[in-house]
Amino acid sequence: MNLTDLMNSFSTDDKCRELLKRLRWPDGAECPRCQGKATELETEKQLFWCGACDYQFTVTAGTIFNDTHLPLVKWFMATLLLCEARKGMSANQVKRTLGISYKTAWYLCHRIRAAMVESQKEKLDGIVEMDETYFGGRKKGVTMAEAKAAKQIVLGIRKRGGELRFFQAKDVTARTLQEFIQTNVSDDVEMFVTDEFPVYPYAVKGKIAGKHRQIRHKETYVRGDVHTNTVESAFSLFKRGVMGTWHKISAKHLSAYLNEMTFRFNRRKSDVLFLDTLRHMITASTLTFEKLTAA
């Protein structure tokens, strides 16, 4: 779907609500309080009523859209912009495109990102690569070790020809790496590839240890099928988004941007990326501005 298709199909809030109703309740409206069957009131369009608990609600109740004062048409436009932007979309760009304030655009983007989270993650098999990288600005007057300690650590795990997963990590100790490996990599993996970082042999345990291969970048970047180029290309895409689009990301919100990039990347060839994002938005929990800006 492109912007022209969006405006032709969802030019009014009523049309937007009709789509959200079909996505949220394919088998009929349900009460968000008691999950009982609800009926649509004829007197009030798009208003539903649950006879079991005597509760009136709309299709946006208890969702990311909850209590919004922004027209749903602009919500749909912002969602499409974030879905189709390969290197991400900044709040400033959304502000200019939709004609809204920066505060509204920033909050809007973060609420959409909050829904871009995978609900269930199966362990990766086949050939899987893992690497780590660091994010953070350069600081003058400090040693290289001090500058590195101040940066944020991001771990990347990617199956060749398959899914990508990004994680914000507190450190790169063997215990931390082992936790991410055991959670995301199947014991039946064909090959598990990392670089020469000396911690990996201590982090890889069990059946995966016998399939672990390391590539020494000081010697070569490719040795047959042994390389980490696949996951490094994903890091490169995210870094281009940081430098060219977002420019600056705080440590507090880094995981939200990682989730967005992962969500879009794994669906980059999908024809229903926009609808899939909306489906996640109507099932995600409400994100208040107070919670988003809390220390």
Backbone bond lengths (Angstrom), bond angles and torsions (degrees), N, CA, C in turn:
res aa  C-N    CA-C-N  psi(-1)  N-CA   C-N-CA  omega(-1)  CA-C   N-CA-C  phi
1 M - - - 1.459 - - 1.523 109.58 -
2 N 1.335 115.93 134.51 1.463 120.34 175.10 1.521 109.45 -110.15
3 L 1.331 116.12 179.43 1.458 120.67 -174.43 1.533 111.89 -64.29
4 T 1.329 116.84 -35.77 1.466 120.63 178.17 1.524 111.01 -64.75
5 D 1.339 116.81 -44.31 1.471 120.96 177.86 1.520 110.77 -61.33
6 L 1.340 115.31 -40.38 1.463 120.33 -179.07 1.524 111.19 -61.29
7 M 1.336 116.55 -47.41 1.456 120.75 -177.22 1.529 112.01 -69.65
8 N 1.310 116.93 -29.31 1.464 119.80 177.11 1.527 111.75 -73.31
9 S 1.335 116.36 -36.37 1.466 120.60 -175.14 1.521 113.39 -90.16
10 F 1.343 117.01 -31.31 1.468 120.62 -174.36 1.527 110.09 -131.26
11 S 1.315 115.02 63.94 1.458 120.77 -175.76 1.524 113.19 -86.43
12 T 1.330 117.46 -11.59 1.469 121.46 -179.96 1.521 110.13 -131.14
13 D 1.326 116.21 161.08 1.457 120.59 178.24 1.527 111.49 -65.21
14 D 1.322 118.04 -33.33 1.459 120.89 178.98 1.527 111.14 -62.30
15 K 1.327 116.75 -40.95 1.467 120.60 177.96 1.526 110.96 -67.09
16 C 1.334 116.40 -37.21 1.472 120.67 177.49 1.524 110.63 -64.69
17 R 1.335 115.71 -43.96 1.466 120.04 179.83 1.529 111.33 -64.47
18 E 1.309 116.52 -35.62 1.459 120.47 179.22 1.525 110.63 -63.41
19 L 1.331 117.27 -40.81 1.463 120.60 177.21 1.527 111.06 -66.79
20 L 1.336 117.00 -44.06 1.467 120.52 179.06 1.527 110.79 -61.09
21 K 1.333 116.61 -37.19 1.462 121.02 178.70 1.526 110.64 -63.18
22 R 1.338 117.25 -42.54 1.468 120.59 179.75 1.532 111.51 -68.33
23 L 1.335 116.25 -36.72 1.464 119.54 -179.15 1.523 111.88 -73.58
24 R 1.325 116.13 -38.38 1.465 120.10 -176.17 1.521 112.36 -78.70
25 W 1.334 116.33 -39.56 1.466 120.89 -175.79 1.520 111.01 -128.40
26 P 1.305 118.56 73.05 1.469 120.40 -179.94 1.523 112.96 -63.62
27 D 1.350 116.93 -22.44 1.471 121.24 -179.25 1.517 112.30 -109.03
28 G 1.332 117.50 18.49 1.456 120.60 -179.59 1.518 111.71 110.34
29 A 1.327 116.53 151.41 1.466 122.24 -175.13 1.528 111.93 -62.08
30 E 1.348 115.50 139.27 1.460 122.37 177.12 1.514 109.77 -124.50
31 C 1.297 116.49 146.14 1.462 122.06 179.86 1.527 109.87 -73.42
32 P 1.344 118.87 129.86 1.465 120.20 179.24 1.530 113.11 -71.76
33 R 1.331 117.08 -12.86 1.474 120.64 179.04 1.526 112.07 -88.49
34 C 1.335 116.87 -54.49 1.465 120.16 -173.85 1.525 113.24 -113.28
35 Q 1.336 117.18 0.18 1.460 123.57 -179.02 1.532 113.28 61.34
36 G 1.324 115.50 19.61 1.459 119.43 176.51 1.521 111.09 -82.31
37 K 1.323 116.58 166.29 1.447 121.46 178.85 1.528 110.12 -69.97
38 A 1.325 115.51 137.32 1.460 120.88 -178.60 1.516 109.94 -121.77
39 T 1.323 115.24 159.86 1.457 121.11 178.95 1.518 109.81 -118.76
40 E 1.336 115.75 149.60 1.454 120.88 178.29 1.520 109.21 -86.51
41 L 1.340 116.27 128.11 1.455 120.94 -178.53 1.522 110.13 -74.88
42 E 1.313 116.09 132.99 1.456 120.17 -179.76 1.523 111.65 -73.70
43 T 1.349 115.58 -30.14 1.466 118.72 -176.54 1.518 112.54 -74.81
44 E 1.304 116.99 -29.42 1.463 121.51 -178.79 1.524 108.27 -122.35
45 K 1.312 117.02 105.74 1.460 120.76 -177.28 1.529 111.06 -62.78
46 Q 1.329 116.04 137.35 1.460 123.86 178.64 1.530 112.82 68.38
47 L 1.333 118.24 16.24 1.456 122.43 175.75 1.522 108.42 -111.13
48 F 1.351 116.38 133.71 1.453 121.75 -175.70 1.528 110.16 -116.01
49 W 1.329 114.88 155.96 1.467 120.06 -178.70 1.519 110.09 -137.03
50 C 1.347 114.63 133.14 1.463 121.43 177.04 1.519 108.35 -103.31
51 G 1.344 116.98 118.53 1.455 120.85 -179.60 1.512 112.83 -72.65
52 A 1.348 117.63 -25.47 1.463 120.91 -176.84 1.530 112.28 -67.84
53 C 1.336 116.91 -40.93 1.469 120.00 -178.44 1.524 112.30 -120.62
54 D 1.326 116.98 9.02 1.465 123.30 177.11 1.530 111.31 52.36
55 Y 1.325 114.55 55.90 1.468 120.31 -176.87 1.520 109.25 -124.08
56 Q 1.335 115.25 131.81 1.460 121.21 176.40 1.525 109.39 -103.64
57 F 1.314 116.63 140.70 1.465 120.27 -175.76 1.522 109.43 -157.41
58 T 1.332 115.17 167.81 1.460 122.00 175.06 1.526 108.77 -113.61
59 V 1.314 116.52 175.26 1.462 120.79 -177.74 1.524 111.65 -67.47
60 T 1.334 118.24 -20.47 1.469 120.90 -179.01 1.529 113.07 -91.31
61 A 1.328 118.42 -3.54 1.466 121.38 -177.09 1.523 111.01 -63.01
62 G 1.331 115.88 130.75 1.459 121.27 177.73 1.504 114.94 72.69
63 T 1.336 117.15 18.82 1.463 121.39 179.74 1.524 110.24 -118.20
64 I 1.318 116.15 -177.58 1.457 121.96 175.39 1.532 110.82 -58.01
65 F 1.331 116.82 -29.88 1.464 121.82 -178.36 1.529 112.58 -79.05
66 N 1.309 118.08 -5.03 1.462 122.24 -171.44 1.532 112.45 -54.54
67 D 1.348 116.11 131.44 1.467 123.80 175.95 1.528 113.66 61.66
68 T 1.310 118.16 21.43 1.462 118.95 178.76 1.523 110.95 -76.26
69 H 1.328 115.96 144.05 1.465 121.83 174.56 1.532 111.08 -102.85
70 L 1.316 115.67 0.29 1.460 121.03 -178.91 1.528 109.23 -88.45
71 P 1.318 118.95 135.91 1.473 120.40 178.10 1.523 111.24 -56.56
72 L 1.319 116.09 142.26 1.459 120.33 -179.93 1.521 112.18 -62.88
73 V 1.341 116.80 -26.66 1.465 119.73 176.65 1.525 110.41 -59.24
74 K 1.341 116.70 -41.52 1.470 120.33 179.12 1.526 110.65 -72.66
75 W 1.324 117.48 -31.95 1.466 120.54 173.56 1.529 109.71 -60.29
76 F 1.321 116.03 -46.21 1.459 120.55 -178.92 1.524 110.76 -64.06
77 M 1.332 117.15 -39.92 1.461 120.70 179.29 1.522 110.77 -64.90
78 A 1.331 117.10 -44.19 1.469 120.76 179.39 1.526 110.88 -63.35
79 T 1.322 116.72 -40.11 1.466 120.94 179.24 1.521 110.91 -62.60
80 L 1.325 116.32 -43.78 1.465 119.87 178.56 1.521 111.44 -63.97
81 L 1.334 116.90 -40.20 1.463 120.53 179.80 1.526 110.76 -62.02
82 L 1.335 117.39 -42.98 1.462 120.61 179.19 1.525 111.52 -68.80
83 C 1.319 116.96 -34.59 1.466 120.61 -179.41 1.521 111.92 -68.78
84 E 1.327 116.50 -40.60 1.458 120.90 -171.40 1.526 113.49 -91.07
85 A 1.334 118.40 -10.14 1.464 121.17 -179.87 1.521 109.42 -82.18
86 R 1.323 117.03 107.18 1.474 121.21 -174.27 1.526 111.77 -61.79
87 K 1.330 116.93 -35.34 1.457 120.83 -179.78 1.516 111.93 -106.28
88 G 1.325 116.69 19.25 1.449 120.29 177.57 1.521 112.58 91.52
89 M 1.324 115.35 167.08 1.458 122.73 179.53 1.520 108.17 -131.52
90 S 1.326 116.60 126.98 1.461 120.72 -178.46 1.516 111.18 -81.00
91 A 1.333 116.51 157.00 1.458 121.14 177.30 1.525 110.87 -63.51
92 N 1.327 116.82 -32.74 1.464 119.92 178.02 1.525 111.53 -64.33
93 Q 1.332 116.07 -40.12 1.464 119.86 178.70 1.520 110.85 -67.71
94 V 1.338 116.96 -40.65 1.463 120.99 177.24 1.531 109.92 -63.63
95 K 1.313 116.52 -40.10 1.473 121.36 177.19 1.528 110.95 -57.05
96 R 1.327 116.75 -48.37 1.467 120.50 -177.93 1.530 111.67 -69.81
97 T 1.326 116.68 -38.44 1.461 120.24 -176.37 1.530 112.43 -70.82
98 L 1.333 116.57 -40.18 1.467 120.68 -175.93 1.523 113.26 -94.94
99 G 1.348 117.15 -10.87 1.458 119.84 -179.93 1.510 113.06 70.07
100 I 1.332 116.98 42.59 1.461 122.07 179.27 1.527 108.80 -123.02
101 S 1.334 116.88 172.54 1.457 120.46 -179.77 1.524 110.37 -72.89
102 Y 1.348 116.22 160.43 1.469 119.89 179.47 1.526 110.46 -64.09
103 K 1.336 117.05 -41.22 1.468 120.20 -179.24 1.529 110.86 -59.44
104 T 1.333 116.09 -44.14 1.464 120.47 178.72 1.524 111.07 -64.44
105 A 1.335 116.28 -42.88 1.464 120.69 -179.42 1.523 110.77 -64.76
106 W 1.328 117.32 -41.84 1.465 121.73 -179.89 1.525 110.97 -63.61
107 Y 1.325 116.23 -45.64 1.462 121.11 179.02 1.522 110.65 -66.01
108 L 1.323 116.44 -39.65 1.456 121.98 179.36 1.520 111.09 -61.31
109 C 1.324 117.00 -47.94 1.465 121.26 -179.60 1.518 111.73 -61.98
110 H 1.334 116.68 -40.71 1.463 119.29 -178.49 1.524 111.74 -70.22
111 R 1.319 117.85 -31.45 1.464 119.46 177.04 1.529 110.80 -69.95
112 I 1.309 116.41 -35.97 1.464 119.26 176.15 1.527 109.91 -67.85
113 R 1.340 116.69 -42.38 1.475 120.37 178.32 1.529 111.22 -61.74
114 A 1.337 116.09 -36.02 1.467 119.64 -178.24 1.523 111.84 -61.50
115 A 1.331 116.49 -24.21 1.462 120.49 178.75 1.517 112.01 -88.48
116 M 1.326 117.30 -14.41 1.464 120.75 -177.65 1.522 110.57 -85.30
117 V 1.320 115.07 63.09 1.461 121.74 -179.22 1.525 108.07 -130.65
118 E 1.304 116.16 134.42 1.463 120.07 178.60 1.526 109.29 -71.66
119 S 1.326 116.63 130.94 1.458 120.51 -179.10 1.530 111.64 -79.49
120 Q 1.328 116.65 -41.63 1.457 121.13 179.66 1.523 109.94 -128.34
121 K 1.303 115.66 133.45 1.460 119.90 -178.55 1.521 110.17 -123.38
122 E 1.315 115.65 116.51 1.453 119.85 174.54 1.519 109.14 -83.59
123 K 1.309 116.73 150.95 1.461 120.49 179.65 1.523 110.11 -68.44
124 L 1.312 115.48 144.88 1.458 121.69 -176.22 1.520 110.61 -84.09
125 D 1.333 115.65 139.30 1.459 120.29 176.31 1.526 108.48 -125.06
126 G 1.332 116.88 -164.80 1.460 119.81 -176.04 1.528 109.90 74.97
127 I 1.325 117.10 -144.76 1.467 121.87 174.72 1.523 107.97 -94.91
128 V 1.323 116.68 119.07 1.462 122.54 -175.35 1.526 109.29 -119.49
129 E 1.324 115.52 135.18 1.465 121.57 178.24 1.520 109.87 -113.01
130 M 1.321 115.54 149.04 1.464 121.28 176.89 1.516 109.34 -139.05
131 D 1.319 115.82 140.29 1.458 120.91 179.29 1.520 108.48 -152.72
132 E 1.305 116.29 167.18 1.459 121.64 177.72 1.526 109.45 -128.97
133 T 1.313 115.48 151.29 1.460 120.56 176.83 1.517 108.37 -146.07
134 Y 1.341 115.27 171.50 1.464 120.60 -174.81 1.518 109.55 -127.57
135 F 1.349 116.14 140.68 1.456 122.13 179.13 1.519 109.09 -123.06
136 G 1.315 115.83 140.21 1.463 121.36 178.21 1.509 110.19 151.78
137 G 1.330 116.17 150.36 1.458 120.76 -178.91 1.517 113.32 -70.90
138 R 1.319 115.89 163.55 1.456 120.82 178.38 1.527 110.67 -79.92
139 K 1.301 115.40 139.89 1.461 120.44 179.01 1.516 109.97 -117.56
140 K 1.327 115.44 133.11 1.456 120.20 179.92 1.528 110.41 -87.81
141 G 1.324 115.07 150.35 1.449 120.07 175.40 1.506 115.24 79.40
142 V 1.335 118.06 13.83 1.463 120.92 177.61 1.519 108.74 -126.11
143 T 1.320 115.61 158.64 1.455 119.85 178.74 1.529 110.27 -73.82
144 M 1.329 116.17 166.07 1.450 120.88 179.76 1.525 110.71 -61.96
145 A 1.340 115.72 -39.36 1.467 120.17 179.72 1.525 111.18 -64.92
146 E 1.331 117.10 -40.35 1.465 120.94 179.10 1.527 111.26 -67.88
147 A 1.318 116.05 -39.33 1.463 120.10 179.07 1.526 110.57 -65.62
148 K 1.329 116.96 -40.04 1.452 120.93 179.98 1.522 111.49 -67.65
149 A 1.354 116.04 -37.09 1.465 120.21 179.96 1.519 112.02 -66.14
150 A 1.338 117.04 -25.79 1.463 121.07 -179.09 1.525 112.54 -84.38
151 K 1.321 117.81 -9.31 1.463 121.09 -178.11 1.530 111.43 -84.23
152 Q 1.314 114.99 162.18 1.457 121.44 177.23 1.529 109.93 -91.51
153 I 1.322 116.00 137.95 1.467 121.76 -177.70 1.521 109.92 -95.15
154 V 1.314 115.90 131.38 1.463 121.87 176.21 1.523 108.84 -124.30
155 L 1.314 115.87 127.89 1.463 122.00 176.27 1.524 109.05 -101.74
156 G 1.308 115.78 139.72 1.457 121.02 177.76 1.512 110.77 -124.28
157 I 1.329 116.58 132.19 1.466 122.47 175.95 1.522 106.79 -127.87
158 R 1.329 116.78 126.17 1.458 119.30 -177.59 1.516 111.30 -140.67
159 K 1.309 115.60 133.97 1.457 121.77 173.82 1.523 108.56 -86.78
160 R 1.298 117.34 132.54 1.464 119.59 178.85 1.528 110.46 -63.13
161 G 1.323 114.17 122.57 1.456 119.56 -176.69 1.511 113.31 76.13
162 G 1.349 116.21 11.90 1.469 119.90 -176.80 1.514 112.76 -138.56
163 E 1.306 115.64 -146.20 1.451 122.54 -170.83 1.526 113.34 -75.07
164 L 1.343 112.74 156.14 1.457 122.69 174.59 1.521 108.36 -117.25
165 R 1.330 117.17 144.08 1.454 121.66 174.85 1.521 109.89 -137.86
166 F 1.338 115.61 127.81 1.457 122.61 176.72 1.526 108.89 -111.15
167 F 1.333 115.73 143.74 1.460 120.34 178.52 1.528 109.64 -140.62
168 Q 1.309 116.32 140.64 1.459 121.57 170.79 1.519 107.54 -88.70
169 A 1.328 117.36 124.00 1.464 121.63 -174.85 1.522 110.62 -116.54
170 K 1.319 115.41 152.19 1.464 120.65 -179.86 1.524 111.67 -80.58
171 D 1.337 117.16 -27.36 1.466 121.58 179.60 1.527 108.65 -161.67
172 V 1.313 116.06 -179.23 1.472 120.99 177.95 1.522 110.34 -122.36
173 T 1.319 116.34 40.29 1.458 120.47 175.48 1.524 109.49 -75.06
174 A 1.330 115.35 163.69 1.463 120.05 -179.82 1.522 111.39 -59.72
175 R 1.331 117.08 -37.91 1.463 120.79 -179.42 1.529 111.35 -63.36
176 T 1.350 116.04 -44.36 1.466 120.39 -179.16 1.523 111.07 -66.22
177 L 1.331 117.28 -46.99 1.458 120.54 179.79 1.526 111.30 -63.31
178 Q 1.323 116.41 -39.22 1.460 120.35 179.44 1.527 111.28 -61.52
179 E 1.332 116.64 -38.84 1.462 121.09 179.55 1.532 111.38 -62.09
180 F 1.345 116.66 -45.13 1.457 120.41 179.87 1.528 111.28 -67.96
181 I 1.332 116.73 -37.65 1.469 120.42 179.94 1.523 110.69 -66.01
182 Q 1.311 117.65 -47.44 1.457 121.20 -177.81 1.524 112.03 -65.13
183 T 1.344 116.43 -31.97 1.462 120.78 -178.65 1.519 112.46 -76.88
184 N 1.339 117.32 -30.87 1.464 120.44 -169.73 1.518 115.68 -115.24
185 V 1.325 118.81 -15.35 1.470 121.04 -175.10 1.526 109.46 -113.92
186 S 1.334 115.59 128.85 1.460 121.23 -179.14 1.524 111.49 -74.32
187 D 1.335 116.16 149.08 1.468 120.70 175.22 1.526 111.43 -65.52
188 D 1.333 115.82 -20.92 1.463 120.95 -178.20 1.530 112.23 -90.13
189 V 1.338 116.46 14.84 1.461 120.36 -179.54 1.532 110.14 -58.49
190 E 1.322 115.52 142.47 1.467 120.03 179.84 1.520 111.14 -72.78
191 M 1.337 115.91 -43.60 1.463 121.55 177.53 1.522 108.27 -156.82
192 F 1.320 117.02 138.89 1.460 122.92 178.96 1.526 107.62 -116.99
193 V 1.340 116.55 115.58 1.459 121.85 -170.83 1.525 110.68 -113.55
194 T 1.336 116.33 133.36 1.459 123.14 174.14 1.520 108.85 -135.36
195 D 1.327 115.97 175.36 1.469 119.18 173.50 1.523 108.98 -85.14
196 E 1.329 116.42 -165.24 1.470 120.28 -173.87 1.519 113.95 -85.33
197 F 1.332 118.37 9.21 1.461 121.08 179.36 1.532 108.87 -50.85
198 P 1.332 118.58 122.08 1.476 121.23 -169.25 1.521 115.86 -66.60
199 V 1.318 118.59 -12.07 1.467 120.86 -177.92 1.533 111.90 -78.02
200 Y 1.330 117.04 -27.56 1.467 120.20 -173.38 1.529 114.41 -56.23
201 P 1.336 120.70 -44.11 1.467 118.94 179.76 1.525 113.39 -58.51
202 Y 1.338 117.53 -27.10 1.464 121.00 178.59 1.528 111.47 -85.20
203 A 1.342 117.07 -19.76 1.467 121.22 -177.68 1.522 112.19 -89.52
204 V 1.326 116.85 -26.03 1.469 121.02 -177.16 1.528 108.96 -87.03
205 K 1.329 115.47 118.78 1.459 120.74 -176.90 1.527 111.06 -124.12
206 G 1.325 115.16 169.31 1.454 121.59 173.87 1.518 113.88 67.26
207 K 1.349 115.60 -145.64 1.460 121.22 -176.92 1.524 112.04 -65.72
208 I 1.331 116.39 -27.31 1.462 119.45 -177.88 1.523 110.97 -67.02
209 A 1.331 117.10 -30.24 1.466 121.27 -176.54 1.526 111.43 -58.32
210 G 1.338 116.99 -37.67 1.456 120.13 -179.25 1.523 113.18 -72.77
211 K 1.317 116.69 -13.54 1.464 121.35 -179.37 1.527 111.96 -110.19
212 H 1.330 115.69 9.02 1.460 121.03 -178.17 1.528 110.67 -81.28
213 R 1.327 115.86 128.87 1.449 121.84 175.77 1.522 109.17 -127.14
214 Q 1.338 116.37 140.52 1.463 121.54 178.98 1.530 110.03 -117.27
215 I 1.327 115.27 142.89 1.461 121.81 176.83 1.526 108.39 -111.19
216 R 1.314 116.63 127.08 1.468 121.08 179.86 1.528 108.79 -91.73
217 H 1.327 115.37 106.89 1.460 120.21 -175.06 1.527 112.93 -67.96
218 K 1.309 116.95 -18.52 1.455 119.43 176.69 1.527 111.08 -71.55
219 E 1.307 115.59 -21.60 1.459 120.54 -179.39 1.535 111.88 -100.44
220 T 1.335 116.47 -47.65 1.473 121.55 -178.42 1.515 108.82 -162.76
221 Y 1.331 116.01 160.50 1.464 120.47 178.03 1.532 111.89 -101.66
222 V 1.313 116.88 -15.52 1.464 120.92 179.29 1.521 109.10 -139.51
223 R 1.333 115.66 129.64 1.464 121.40 174.41 1.528 107.11 -133.78
224 G 1.343 115.30 88.10 1.462 119.32 -174.14 1.525 110.52 66.51
225 D 1.343 115.73 -122.62 1.466 121.22 177.26 1.528 112.31 -89.66
226 V 1.321 116.56 -0.23 1.465 120.40 -178.11 1.526 110.01 -90.89
227 H 1.327 116.72 105.90 1.461 122.89 175.62 1.531 108.86 -166.91
228 T 1.317 115.85 164.69 1.471 120.79 177.80 1.528 110.22 -118.10
229 N 1.311 117.05 24.68 1.465 121.03 -177.20 1.525 112.84 -64.23
230 T 1.332 116.30 -30.43 1.468 120.12 -177.20 1.520 111.52 -66.35
231 V 1.325 117.31 -48.72 1.466 119.79 179.94 1.530 110.74 -73.78
232 E 1.332 117.11 -31.15 1.460 119.55 179.06 1.531 111.63 -68.23
233 S 1.328 117.76 -30.96 1.459 120.12 176.72 1.526 110.59 -66.98
234 A 1.333 117.00 -33.18 1.466 120.61 176.61 1.532 110.31 -69.66
235 F 1.334 117.22 -40.40 1.466 120.64 174.52 1.528 110.24 -58.74
236 S 1.331 116.19 -42.63 1.455 121.11 -178.73 1.526 111.18 -61.48
237 L 1.337 116.87 -40.82 1.459 120.86 179.14 1.522 110.87 -64.11
238 F 1.323 116.65 -42.71 1.467 120.31 179.59 1.531 110.97 -65.99
239 K 1.329 116.94 -40.35 1.461 120.14 179.84 1.527 111.75 -66.10
240 R 1.337 116.79 -34.34 1.462 119.27 175.81 1.527 110.66 -66.42
241 G 1.329 115.72 -32.88 1.452 119.68 175.77 1.522 111.45 -66.82
242 V 1.333 116.35 -40.45 1.468 120.72 179.26 1.523 110.26 -65.82
243 M 1.324 117.47 -47.77 1.463 120.88 -176.14 1.524 112.91 -74.59
244 G 1.332 117.10 -38.55 1.457 119.48 -173.26 1.506 116.01 -96.83
245 T 1.351 117.40 -20.50 1.459 119.89 -175.22 1.516 112.54 -117.43
246 W 1.335 116.80 -60.71 1.467 119.93 -175.36 1.527 112.38 -84.12
247 H 1.328 116.85 -29.06 1.478 124.12 177.49 1.528 113.78 69.70
248 K 1.329 116.96 -43.52 1.460 119.33 -178.65 1.523 109.06 -148.37
249 I 1.332 115.65 131.26 1.465 121.46 178.70 1.521 108.30 -128.16
250 S 1.317 117.18 128.54 1.468 120.37 178.58 1.525 109.36 -76.91
251 A 1.319 115.46 156.00 1.462 120.68 179.23 1.527 110.91 -61.05
252 K 1.333 115.99 -33.42 1.463 121.05 -178.45 1.527 112.06 -62.64
253 H 1.328 117.40 -39.81 1.463 121.37 -174.69 1.526 113.41 -102.11
254 L 1.339 117.77 3.62 1.461 120.46 -177.34 1.521 112.03 -57.46
255 S 1.325 117.89 -42.49 1.468 120.43 -177.68 1.525 111.77 -62.86
256 A 1.350 117.64 -30.89 1.468 120.52 178.70 1.526 110.52 -66.61
257 Y 1.329 116.63 -40.96 1.463 120.61 178.34 1.528 110.87 -69.27
258 L 1.332 117.09 -35.55 1.461 120.82 176.81 1.530 110.69 -64.84
259 N 1.344 116.19 -40.97 1.464 120.30 177.51 1.526 111.18 -63.03
260 E 1.333 116.01 -41.87 1.463 119.95 179.11 1.525 110.87 -61.55
261 M 1.343 115.89 -47.92 1.462 119.77 -178.87 1.528 110.94 -62.06
262 T 1.325 117.09 -43.00 1.464 121.36 179.76 1.527 110.91 -63.28
263 F 1.334 116.09 -44.93 1.459 122.06 -178.38 1.529 110.61 -60.49
264 R 1.333 116.38 -48.08 1.462 120.55 -179.16 1.524 111.86 -68.70
265 F 1.330 116.34 -41.53 1.464 120.94 -176.81 1.533 110.91 -62.33
266 N 1.322 116.80 -43.21 1.461 120.16 -177.59 1.524 112.65 -72.69
267 R 1.327 116.84 -12.24 1.468 121.10 179.08 1.530 111.68 -118.20
268 R 1.313 117.23 18.30 1.459 120.98 -172.77 1.525 113.15 -62.46
269 K 1.328 117.54 -22.38 1.463 120.85 179.86 1.528 112.29 -103.98
270 S 1.319 116.57 6.29 1.458 120.44 -177.46 1.525 111.42 -81.91
271 D 1.321 116.04 139.73 1.461 121.12 176.58 1.528 111.97 -83.81
272 V 1.326 117.11 -9.09 1.473 120.84 -176.51 1.525 110.79 -120.38
273 L 1.329 116.96 31.29 1.464 120.78 -179.57 1.524 111.20 -59.01
274 F 1.328 117.35 -44.39 1.463 121.35 -179.56 1.528 111.40 -61.83
275 L 1.320 117.26 -47.90 1.465 121.17 179.93 1.525 111.50 -66.36
276 D 1.328 116.60 -37.19 1.464 120.67 178.45 1.524 110.43 -64.58
277 T 1.344 116.52 -38.67 1.464 120.54 177.88 1.528 110.54 -65.31
278 L 1.329 117.22 -44.34 1.468 120.86 177.37 1.528 111.27 -60.85
279 R 1.323 116.03 -38.06 1.468 120.42 179.21 1.526 110.53 -63.02
280 H 1.320 117.07 -38.38 1.467 120.54 176.27 1.525 110.91 -70.22
281 M 1.327 117.25 -34.20 1.459 121.38 -177.65 1.523 112.76 -67.94
282 I 1.329 117.24 -31.91 1.463 119.04 -179.14 1.528 112.51 -87.72
283 T 1.327 117.32 -4.63 1.462 120.41 176.20 1.529 111.92 -111.02
284 A 1.340 117.12 -10.39 1.470 120.71 -179.92 1.526 110.61 -77.99
285 S 1.314 115.78 155.49 1.458 121.33 179.33 1.521 110.83 -71.30
286 T 1.335 115.10 156.25 1.465 120.78 178.67 1.521 110.32 -65.49
287 L 1.327 116.95 137.27 1.462 122.72 176.37 1.524 108.26 -116.24
288 T 1.323 116.73 107.99 1.455 120.39 -179.35 1.524 110.89 -82.65
289 F 1.326 115.60 158.32 1.462 120.03 179.10 1.526 110.53 -65.12
290 E 1.324 116.74 -35.40 1.461 120.92 179.09 1.536 111.33 -63.85
291 K 1.320 116.02 -40.86 1.469 120.03 178.68 1.525 110.83 -68.63
292 L 1.325 116.21 -38.79 1.457 120.77 -178.58 1.520 111.97 -66.30
293 T 1.336 117.52 -35.94 1.457 121.61 -176.43 1.520 113.68 -98.83
294 A 1.335 117.66 3.83 1.467 120.53 -179.83 1.515 110.67 -66.55
295 A 1.325 116.35 151.25 1.474 121.51 -178.92 1.520 109.15 -66.49
